[in-house]
Amino acid sequence: MKIPEDICKEAQDFLQGVIDVLTVQGVITSLDDGGLELFGYTYHTYIQATKTLLREGYTVTSERGYTKAHPCVKIQLDAQVQLTKLMDSFGLNPRSRKEIVKPKERDGKKTPIDKFLDKTREYR
């Protein structure tokens, strides 16, 4: 997978680390590219919202003078929820890691899906 160039360096590095771990574990295929791209963009969104909140504060004053949560609080929280789901999907936490297994060969014969997955790995 090609790391998106329009995401921040922190998200690029994180995504490369995720790809490296999943590759070593032998559980990643080219079919995961879309999910990993979403992972990178979501992490980028989380980082940008966090940086904005650290710079501007967690509250803003409305036009009527009321204090309310900065709009980036919701953006950050939504991204965090999505990141948690994506981490579960890719086996990147202790609970979900137990559920991720490598595709197995059956009696030396591969199923059609195994053959297909082997071809997708060849294109990486």
Buried (B, 14 or more C-beta within 10 A) or exposed (E): BEBBEEBBEBBBEBBEEBBEBBEEBEBBBBEBBEBBBEBBBBBBBBBBBBBBBEEEEEEBEEEEEEEEEBEBBEBBEBBBEBBEEBBBBBBBEEEEEEEEEEBEEEEEEBEEEBEEBEEBBEEE
